[in-house]
């Protein structure tokens, strides 16, 4: 069974939280968010100033 992570990002400029689930490592998932691999219409792409708030394996 693969490991998975639940994570919460905080989007400072929007004052909102984003939750996600991934089977990637947290580092890999962060990199994909930074590189905008999920498209510009994705909610997380609306802010450039997000930070990892919390994650659980």
N, C-alpha and C positions, 0 to 999 in steps of 0.2 A: 504494500500500500504506500503510495506517495505521500510525502509530507505536504502540508499546505499551511498557508499563513492567512490570517485575517489581519488587515491593517487599516489604520485610520490616518488620513492626512488632514492637516489643517491648512486651509487656504486663507492666508492673512488678509489680503486685499478684499476678499468677499465676506470674511467673517463666517465662513462655513466649514463644515467637516465633510470629508469624502471617505467612504468605507469601501474596501475592496477585498477580494479573496484571490489568492494565486497559489499555484504549485511551483512557481519560480522562487528562487531565493529573494529575500527582501532587496538585496543589492541589485539583482537583475531586473526586478520589477521597477525599482527607482530609476534605473538607467533607461528603461523603456518609456517611462513617463517623461523624463528629461528630454529624450530624443523625439518625443511626440509620435511614437509608433502607433498610437491608437487614434490618430486623426485630430484635426483642429476643432472638430465639433464635439469632442468628448468633454464632459464637464470639467475634468481636471485641467484641461488645456486653457480654460478661461482665466487662469491665474498663473503667474510666473513665480510667485512667492510662497509656494506651498512648502510645508515641512512635515516630516514624519512625526506624528503625534504619539502613536502607540502601535505595537504589533504583537500578535500572539501566534505561536506555532501550534 
